[in-house]
Amino acid sequence: MRNNRLSLILALVLLALPLFGSVVAQEATPEPDERANRPITLTLAGWSSSQQEDAALSAQLDAFMDANADIYVQFVPSTDHPVTMQTAFASGTYPEVFYVDSSRLPDWATAGVVAIGDDLIDDPEGFYPSLLDIFTFEGDLYCAPKDFSTMALQYNKDLFDAAGLEYPTADWTWEDLRAAAEALTDTEAGVIGLVTPPNLERWLPFLYQNGGTIFDEEGNLALDSEEAREALDFYMSFARDGIGGTPSTVDAGWGGEAFGTGRAAMAMEGNWVINFLLTTYPELNWGVAELPAGEMGKATMAFTVCYGVAANIEGEKEEAAWRLVNFLTNAEGSAALAEVSFGPMPPRPDAMEAYLNNWMTRTEGANVNPEDFNAFITGADYAYPWVLPVGFQPFIDEFNAGLQQGFEGQATADDIILNAVSVAEEILAESE
């Protein structure tokens, strides 16, 4: 399997230090804590999440502080973590530990704001190997994987039953997906067969399933290909033919919501959708299957985050930061995450059984079979990481804008690919 595949597995941060303080005050105003007087204080910065996930992280941090009486850790969440962090980087003063999305690592490593982990990371052999590949940049392992998610196919069992269709299986192909979407679309009821967000990362599985790629084995730009055009035509055909469309087509903000309301019979989301559906749409009768296979077989996307350590700290603070990272990501930390996870999967295979057992308990009485969640785990065997070279955001923006035009019949697959390739070539030329 190629190095850029996952074997199990997605820019810019904080508002200058003074504003960082105001963000903290607005988003997290912790009660006075006597532990704040400890000799070493660490700030852990990351995305805002659900109350359940925040509570789970808080419990892990409490356990760490119980085991390390010299360290106080404060978690500072942000609704736009990359933007929040980028401005903090620009200020020269930023959190000692922070989430690093796989798509941001090349930029942040190049900027010199993330410390190289390498031998400082505990038991790296115990992580999924391809997660380590993702967080290895120019030969150096920068950070320990926190968790990861993969994309799979969610389907509405009631709508399938009403249409007299068999549920999706691991043997489904593109033809099966399209045929089901046609049969499930009900214009009068305002139901589309498949929700197709106009985002590069949602289309990429189809590119890989069809044998295409953005970069070849030598690192050369390879998006301008017949495989890419075929995959893009197929993805856009759902919206063009009225059997799919964007979330806004069914008055939803994202794919999970479109699916949860029952106005999209199928969706392609990651395991972050599990808790959302269970809590927001508890009556929904749904299941999960692997993404259908294309001409060249199966493929999906994997999205992962690591715990980065600031490159501008040293001495006891640096040592404490790595102590925290290893506590959260070693075998015990991964097991603890698995037992309370509300979606993202633990980064170590040894913790997967606990992850599924957690969901067996959590979904008791729900209209979903937790064994279906194996599709997320199985998909990681053939998943590709969500990561692009430094400075590629304009390429993503161009592609997404073109994809939206394609859905509306205002651009062809050829138009979209050639325009996106032109932007990518400009970015690569500027980086030489």
C-alpha positions as CSV (number, residue, x, y, z in Angstrom):
1,M,0.0,0.0,0.0
2,R,1.3,3.4,-0.9
3,N,2.7,5.6,1.9
4,N,0.1,8.2,1.3
5,R,-2.6,5.7,2.2
6,L,-3.9,5.0,5.7
7,S,-3.7,1.5,7.0
8,L,-6.5,1.8,9.5
9,I,-7.1,6.5,9.2
10,L,-8.3,16.2,7.9
11,A,-4.9,28.1,7.7
12,L,-4.2,30.5,9.6
13,V,-4.6,30.8,14.1
14,L,-5.5,33.0,17.4
15,L,-5.8,36.8,17.3
16,A,-2.6,38.2,18.7
17,L,-2.0,37.6,22.3
18,P,-4.2,40.4,23.7
19,L,-7.2,39.2,21.6
20,F,-6.4,35.6,22.5
21,G,-7.2,36.6,26.0
22,S,-10.5,38.0,25.0
23,V,-11.4,34.9,23.1
24,V,-10.6,32.8,26.2
25,A,-12.8,35.1,28.3
26,Q,-15.7,34.7,25.9
27,E,-15.4,31.0,25.2
28,A,-14.2,29.5,28.4
29,T,-14.3,31.2,31.8
30,P,-13.2,28.5,34.2
31,E,-13.9,28.8,37.9
32,P,-10.9,29.7,40.1
33,D,-8.7,26.6,40.4
34,E,-6.1,26.3,43.1
35,R,-4.0,24.2,40.7
36,A,-3.4,27.3,38.7
37,N,-0.7,28.2,41.3
38,R,1.4,25.2,40.4
39,P,5.0,26.0,39.2
40,I,4.3,25.0,35.5
41,T,1.3,26.2,33.5
42,L,0.4,24.8,30.1
43,T,-2.2,26.0,27.7
44,L,-3.8,23.4,25.4
45,A,-5.6,25.0,22.4
46,G,-8.0,23.3,20.1
47,W,-11.4,23.4,18.5
48,S,-14.6,24.0,20.4
49,S,-16.6,20.7,20.5
50,S,-19.7,19.2,22.0
51,Q,-20.3,19.4,25.7
52,Q,-19.7,15.7,26.0
53,E,-16.4,15.7,24.2
54,D,-15.2,18.8,26.2
55,A,-16.2,17.0,29.4
56,A,-14.3,13.9,28.3
57,L,-11.1,15.9,27.6
58,S,-11.6,17.7,30.9
59,A,-11.6,14.4,32.7
60,Q,-8.4,13.4,30.9
61,L,-6.7,16.6,31.9
62,D,-7.8,16.2,35.5
63,A,-6.3,12.8,35.5
64,F,-3.1,14.2,34.1
65,M,-2.9,16.9,36.8
66,D,-3.7,14.3,39.5
67,A,-0.6,12.4,38.3
68,N,1.6,15.5,37.8
69,A,1.3,17.7,40.9
70,D,3.7,20.3,39.4
71,I,1.7,21.1,36.3
72,Y,-1.5,23.0,35.7
73,V,-3.2,22.6,32.2
74,Q,-5.9,24.9,30.9
75,F,-7.8,24.0,27.8
76,V,-8.6,27.0,25.6
77,P,-11.2,26.1,22.9
78,S,-11.8,28.3,19.8
79,T,-14.6,28.1,17.2
80,D,-12.0,28.8,14.5
81,H,-8.9,27.2,15.8
82,P,-6.6,27.6,12.7
83,V,-7.4,31.3,12.4
84,T,-7.0,31.8,16.1
85,M,-3.6,29.9,16.1
86,Q,-2.2,31.7,13.1
87,T,-2.5,35.1,14.6
88,A,-1.0,33.8,17.8
89,F,1.9,32.4,15.8
90,A,2.4,35.8,14.3
91,S,2.5,37.4,17.7
92,G,5.4,35.0,18.7
93,T,3.5,33.9,21.8
94,Y,1.2,30.9,21.5
95,P,-0.1,27.9,23.4
96,E,2.4,25.3,24.5
97,V,0.3,22.4,23.1
98,F,-2.3,22.7,20.3
99,Y,-4.3,20.6,17.9
100,V,-2.7,20.3,14.4
101,D,-5.0,19.1,11.6
102,S,-3.2,17.0,9.1
103,S,-4.1,19.5,6.4
104,R,-2.2,22.3,8.3
105,L,1.0,20.4,9.3
106,P,3.0,21.2,6.1
107,D,2.3,25.0,6.6
108,W,2.9,25.0,10.3
109,A,6.0,22.9,10.2
110,T,7.5,25.0,7.4
111,A,6.7,28.1,9.5
112,G,8.8,26.6,12.3
113,V,6.1,26.8,15.0
114,V,5.7,23.1,15.7
115,A,8.4,21.2,17.5
116,I,9.7,17.9,16.0
117,G,8.6,15.0,18.1
118,D,10.6,12.0,16.9
119,D,12.1,10.2,19.9
120,L,10.1,12.3,22.4
121,I,6.9,10.5,21.4
122,D,6.1,7.4,23.5
123,D,5.7,4.1,21.8
124,P,5.2,5.3,18.2
125,E,5.1,1.8,16.9
126,G,1.7,1.4,18.7
127,F,0.0,3.9,16.5
128,Y,-1.5,3.1,13.1
129,P,1.5,3.4,10.9
130,S,-0.1,5.6,8.3
131,L,-1.1,8.1,11.0
132,L,2.6,8.4,11.7
133,D,3.2,8.9,7.9
134,I,0.7,11.7,7.9
135,F,2.4,13.6,10.7
136,T,5.9,13.0,9.3
137,F,7.0,15.9,7.2
138,E,10.3,16.0,5.3
139,G,11.5,12.9,7.2
140,D,10.6,14.1,10.8
141,L,7.7,12.9,12.9
142,Y,6.3,16.1,14.4
143,C,3.5,15.1,16.6
144,A,1.5,12.3,18.2
145,P,-1.9,11.5,16.6
146,K,-4.9,12.5,18.8
147,D,-7.7,10.7,16.9
148,F,-9.0,10.3,13.4
149,S,-12.2,9.9,11.3
150,T,-13.0,8.2,8.0
151,M,-15.9,8.8,5.6
152,A,-18.5,6.2,5.1
153,L,-22.1,6.0,3.6
154,Q,-25.0,6.7,5.8
155,Y,-28.5,5.5,4.6
156,N,-32.0,6.0,5.8
157,K,-33.5,2.5,6.4
158,D,-37.1,3.7,6.4
159,L,-36.7,5.4,3.0
160,F,-35.0,2.3,1.6
161,D,-37.8,0.1,2.9
162,A,-40.4,2.3,1.4
163,A,-38.7,2.1,-2.0
164,G,-38.3,-1.6,-1.7
165,L,-34.5,-1.5,-1.9
166,E,-31.9,-3.7,-0.3
167,Y,-29.6,-1.8,2.2
168,P,-26.1,-0.9,1.0
169,T,-23.4,-3.5,1.4
170,A,-19.6,-3.5,1.3
171,D,-20.0,-4.8,-2.3
172,W,-21.8,-1.7,-3.6
173,T,-20.4,0.0,-6.7
174,W,-20.9,3.4,-8.3
175,E,-23.8,1.9,-10.4
176,D,-25.5,0.7,-7.2
177,L,-25.1,4.1,-5.6
178,R,-26.6,5.9,-8.6
179,A,-29.5,3.4,-9.0
180,A,-30.4,3.8,-5.4
181,A,-30.2,7.6,-5.5
182,E,-32.6,7.6,-8.5
183,A,-35.1,5.2,-6.8
184,L,-35.0,7.2,-3.5
185,T,-35.4,10.7,-4.9
186,D,-39.0,12.0,-4.3
187,T,-39.4,15.4,-5.8
188,E,-42.9,15.9,-4.4
189,A,-41.7,15.1,-0.9
190,G,-38.5,17.2,-1.3
191,V,-36.2,14.2,-0.8
192,I,-32.9,13.7,-2.8
193,G,-31.2,10.4,-3.1
194,L,-27.7,11.5,-2.1
195,V,-26.4,14.8,-0.5
196,T,-23.2,15.9,-2.4
197,P,-21.4,18.8,-0.7
198,P,-19.4,20.9,-3.1
199,N,-16.1,20.3,-1.4
200,L,-12.9,18.8,-2.7
201,E,-12.5,16.4,0.2
202,R,-16.0,14.9,-0.5
203,W,-15.1,14.3,-4.1
204,L,-11.6,12.9,-3.6
205,P,-12.8,9.4,-2.7
206,F,-14.3,9.1,-6.2
207,L,-11.1,10.3,-7.8
208,Y,-9.1,7.7,-5.9
209,Q,-11.7,5.0,-6.6
210,N,-11.4,5.7,-10.3
211,G,-7.6,5.4,-10.3
212,G,-6.9,9.2,-10.3
213,T,-4.7,11.2,-8.0
214,I,-3.7,14.8,-7.4
215,F,0.0,14.0,-7.3
216,D,1.8,11.0,-8.8
217,E,4.4,8.9,-7.0
218,E,7.1,11.3,-7.9
219,G,5.2,14.3,-6.5
220,N,4.2,15.7,-9.9
221,L,0.8,17.3,-10.4
222,A,-1.4,14.7,-12.0
223,L,-5.0,15.9,-11.6
224,D,-5.4,16.7,-15.4
225,S,-6.5,13.1,-16.4
226,E,-9.4,11.2,-17.8
227,E,-9.8,9.4,-14.5
228,A,-10.3,12.7,-12.8
229,R,-12.8,13.9,-15.4
230,E,-14.8,10.7,-15.2
231,A,-14.9,10.9,-11.4
232,L,-16.0,14.5,-11.4
233,D,-18.7,13.9,-14.0
234,F,-20.0,11.1,-11.9
235,Y,-20.1,13.2,-8.7
236,M,-21.7,16.2,-10.4
237,S,-24.3,14.0,-12.2
238,F,-26.3,13.6,-9.0
239,A,-27.0,17.3,-8.7
240,R,-27.3,17.9,-12.5
241,D,-29.9,15.0,-12.7
242,G,-31.9,16.1,-9.7
243,I,-31.1,12.9,-7.7
244,G,-28.7,14.6,-5.3
245,G,-27.4,18.0,-4.5
246,T,-25.8,20.3,-1.9
247,P,-27.1,20.5,1.6
248,S,-28.7,23.8,0.8
249,T,-30.8,22.1,-1.8
250,V,-32.8,20.6,1.1
251,D,-32.5,23.6,3.4
252,A,-29.6,22.2,5.4
253,G,-26.3,23.6,6.5
254,W,-24.2,20.4,6.0
255,G,-24.6,16.8,4.9
256,G,-25.3,15.4,8.4
257,E,-28.2,17.8,8.8
258,A,-29.6,17.0,5.4
259,F,-29.5,13.3,6.2
260,G,-30.9,13.8,9.7
261,T,-34.0,15.7,8.6
262,G,-34.8,12.8,6.2
263,R,-34.6,15.0,3.1
264,A,-31.4,13.2,1.9
265,A,-31.8,9.4,1.8
266,M,-28.0,8.9,1.8
267,A,-25.0,11.0,3.0
268,M,-21.2,10.6,3.0
269,E,-19.9,11.8,6.4
270,G,-17.3,10.8,8.8
271,N,-17.8,9.2,12.2
272,W,-18.3,12.7,13.7
273,V,-21.9,12.3,12.4
274,I,-22.7,9.5,14.9
275,N,-23.2,11.6,18.0
276,F,-24.8,14.4,16.0
277,L,-27.5,12.0,14.7
278,L,-28.1,10.2,18.0
279,T,-28.6,13.5,19.9
280,T,-30.2,15.7,17.3
281,Y,-32.3,13.1,15.4
282,P,-32.8,10.3,17.9
283,E,-35.8,8.8,16.0
284,L,-33.9,8.4,12.7
285,N,-33.7,4.8,11.6
286,W,-30.3,4.6,9.9
287,G,-27.3,2.5,9.1
288,V,-23.7,2.8,7.9
289,A,-21.9,1.1,5.0
290,E,-18.5,1.5,3.4
291,L,-18.3,3.9,0.5
292,P,-19.1,2.2,-2.9
293,A,-16.2,1.0,-5.0
294,G,-15.2,2.5,-8.3
295,E,-13.4,1.1,-11.3
296,M,-10.1,0.7,-9.4
297,G,-11.7,-0.4,-6.1
298,K,-12.4,1.1,-2.7
299,A,-11.2,4.4,-1.4
300,T,-12.2,6.9,1.3
301,M,-10.8,9.9,3.1
302,A,-9.4,10.1,6.5
303,F,-9.1,13.2,8.7
304,T,-6.8,13.3,11.6
305,V,-5.5,15.6,14.3
306,C,-2.3,15.5,16.4
307,Y,-1.1,17.2,19.5
308,G,1.6,19.6,18.5
309,V,4.1,21.1,20.9
310,A,5.2,24.7,20.5
311,A,8.7,25.1,18.9
312,N,9.5,28.2,21.0
313,I,9.5,26.6,24.5
314,E,12.4,24.8,26.2
315,G,13.5,23.4,29.6
316,E,10.9,22.3,32.1
317,K,8.0,23.7,30.1
318,E,9.0,21.7,27.0
319,E,9.4,18.6,29.1
320,A,6.0,19.1,30.7
321,A,4.4,19.7,27.3
322,W,5.6,16.4,26.0
323,R,4.6,14.7,29.3
324,L,1.1,15.9,28.6
325,V,1.0,14.8,25.0
326,N,2.3,11.3,25.9
327,F,-0.2,11.0,28.7
328,L,-3.1,11.8,26.3
329,T,-1.9,9.5,23.4
330,N,0.0,6.6,24.9
331,A,-1.7,3.2,25.2
332,E,-3.5,4.2,28.4
333,G,-4.5,7.5,27.0
334,S,-5.9,6.0,23.8
335,A,-7.8,3.5,25.8
336,A,-9.3,6.2,28.0
337,L,-10.3,8.1,24.8
338,A,-11.9,5.0,23.3
339,E,-14.1,4.5,26.4
340,V,-15.6,8.0,26.2
341,S,-15.3,8.9,22.5
342,F,-18.3,10.6,20.9
343,G,-17.1,10.0,17.3
344,P,-13.4,10.2,16.5
345,M,-11.5,6.9,16.7
346,P,-8.5,6.3,18.9
347,P,-5.1,6.4,17.1
348,R,-4.0,3.0,18.3
349,P,-5.5,-0.3,17.1
350,D,-5.3,-1.8,20.5
351,A,-8.0,0.6,21.6
352,M,-10.6,-0.2,18.9
353,E,-12.4,-2.9,20.8
354,A,-13.0,-0.5,23.6
355,Y,-14.2,2.1,21.1
356,L,-16.9,-0.3,19.7
357,N,-17.9,-1.5,23.1
358,N,-18.4,2.2,24.1
359,W,-20.8,2.6,21.2
360,M,-22.6,-0.6,22.0
361,T,-23.5,0.9,25.3
362,R,-24.2,4.4,24.1
363,T,-26.6,3.3,21.3
364,E,-28.7,1.0,23.4
365,G,-32.3,1.6,22.4
366,A,-31.3,3.7,19.4
367,N,-32.4,3.1,15.8
368,V,-29.0,2.2,14.6
369,N,-26.9,-0.9,14.9
370,P,-23.5,0.0,16.4
371,E,-21.9,-2.9,14.5
372,D,-22.4,-0.7,11.4
373,F,-19.7,1.6,12.8
374,N,-17.2,-1.0,11.8
375,A,-17.5,0.5,8.3
376,F,-15.6,3.5,9.5
377,I,-12.8,1.3,10.9
378,T,-12.7,-1.0,7.8
379,G,-12.6,2.0,5.5
380,A,-9.4,3.1,7.1
381,D,-7.6,0.2,5.5
382,Y,-7.8,2.0,2.2
383,A,-8.2,5.6,3.2
384,Y,-6.2,8.6,1.9
385,P,-5.2,11.4,4.2
386,W,-6.6,14.9,3.9
387,V,-3.4,16.8,3.4
388,L,-2.0,19.0,0.6
389,P,1.3,20.9,0.1
390,V,2.0,24.2,1.7
391,G,-0.1,27.1,0.5
392,F,-2.7,25.1,-1.4
393,Q,-5.8,26.8,0.1
394,P,-6.3,28.8,-3.2
395,F,-6.4,25.5,-5.1
396,I,-9.1,24.2,-2.8
397,D,-11.1,27.4,-3.1
398,E,-10.9,27.4,-6.9
399,F,-11.9,23.7,-7.1
400,N,-14.8,24.2,-4.7
401,A,-16.1,27.2,-6.5
402,G,-15.9,25.3,-9.8
403,L,-17.7,22.4,-8.3
404,Q,-20.6,24.6,-7.3
405,Q,-20.7,25.9,-10.8
406,G,-20.7,22.4,-12.2
407,F,-23.6,21.4,-10.0
408,E,-25.5,24.3,-11.5
409,G,-24.6,23.3,-15.1
410,Q,-22.3,26.4,-15.5
411,A,-19.0,24.5,-15.7
412,T,-17.8,21.2,-17.2
413,A,-15.5,18.7,-15.5
414,D,-12.8,19.9,-17.9
415,D,-13.3,23.5,-16.9
416,I,-13.1,22.8,-13.2
417,I,-10.0,20.6,-13.5
418,L,-8.1,22.9,-15.9
419,N,-8.8,26.0,-13.7
420,A,-7.8,24.2,-10.5
421,V,-4.6,22.8,-12.1
422,S,-3.7,26.3,-13.3
423,V,-4.0,27.6,-9.7
424,A,-2.0,24.7,-8.4
425,E,0.8,25.3,-10.9
426,E,1.0,28.9,-9.9
427,I,1.4,27.9,-6.2
428,L,4.1,25.4,-7.0
429,A,6.0,27.8,-9.2
430,E,5.9,30.5,-6.4
431,S,7.3,27.9,-3.9
432,E,10.3,27.0,-6.1
